[in-house]
Amino acid sequence: MKLQPDDALQENIRRTASAHALRQIHAIVEEERKTEERVGRVLHAFLLYGWVVLLLLGGIVAHFMGVI
């Protein structure tokens, strides 16, 4: 089946619109992935260094309470 010129034009328009929509979706997904990655790094840092901060705070509180 041979496409008429108008049919070919409509097909090109649909293909272009689809490609544009896919690029927009890709950009949104990539932004969300980067945001989740940043949150993961922050949580990892809290888990990695949080216990040190709590230990220091406990030592300071104990010092002011006269335990140490």
C-alpha positions as CSV (number, residue, x, y, z in Angstrom):
1,M,0.0,0.0,0.0
2,K,1.4,3.3,-1.1
3,L,1.0,6.3,1.2
4,Q,-0.5,9.4,-0.2
5,P,1.5,12.6,0.4
6,D,-0.9,13.7,3.1
7,D,-0.6,10.3,4.8
8,A,3.2,10.5,4.7
9,L,3.1,14.0,6.2
10,Q,0.7,12.9,9.0
11,E,3.0,9.8,9.7
12,N,6.0,12.1,9.9
13,I,4.1,14.5,12.3
14,R,3.1,11.5,14.5
15,R,6.6,10.1,14.5
16,T,8.1,13.6,15.4
17,A,5.6,14.1,18.1
18,S,6.3,10.7,19.6
19,A,10.0,11.3,19.6
20,H,9.5,14.6,21.3
21,A,7.3,13.1,23.9
22,L,9.8,10.3,24.6
23,R,12.6,12.9,25.0
24,Q,10.4,14.8,27.5
25,I,9.6,11.6,29.4
26,H,13.3,10.6,29.4
27,A,14.2,14.1,30.9
28,I,11.6,13.7,33.6
29,V,12.8,10.2,34.5
30,E,16.4,11.3,34.5
31,E,15.7,14.2,36.9
32,E,13.8,11.9,39.3
33,R,16.7,9.4,39.2
34,K,19.2,12.1,40.0
35,T,17.0,13.3,42.9
36,E,16.7,9.8,44.3
37,E,20.4,9.4,44.0
38,R,21.1,12.6,46.0
39,V,18.6,11.5,48.7
40,G,20.4,8.1,48.8
41,R,23.8,9.7,49.3
42,V,22.5,11.9,52.1
43,L,20.9,9.0,53.9
44,H,24.1,7.0,53.4
45,A,26.1,9.9,55.0
46,F,23.7,10.0,57.9
47,L,24.0,6.3,58.5
48,L,27.8,6.4,58.1
49,Y,28.5,9.5,60.3
50,G,25.4,9.8,62.4
51,W,26.6,7.5,65.1
52,V,29.7,9.6,65.5
53,V,27.6,12.7,66.0
54,L,25.4,11.0,68.5
55,L,28.4,9.7,70.4
56,L,29.9,13.2,70.6
57,L,26.6,14.7,71.7
58,G,26.2,12.0,74.3
59,G,29.7,12.8,75.6
60,I,29.0,16.5,75.7
61,V,25.7,15.9,77.6
62,A,27.5,13.5,80.0
63,H,30.2,16.1,80.6
64,F,27.7,18.8,81.5
65,M,25.8,16.5,83.7
66,G,29.0,15.7,85.6
67,V,29.1,12.0,84.7
68,I,32.4,12.4,83.0
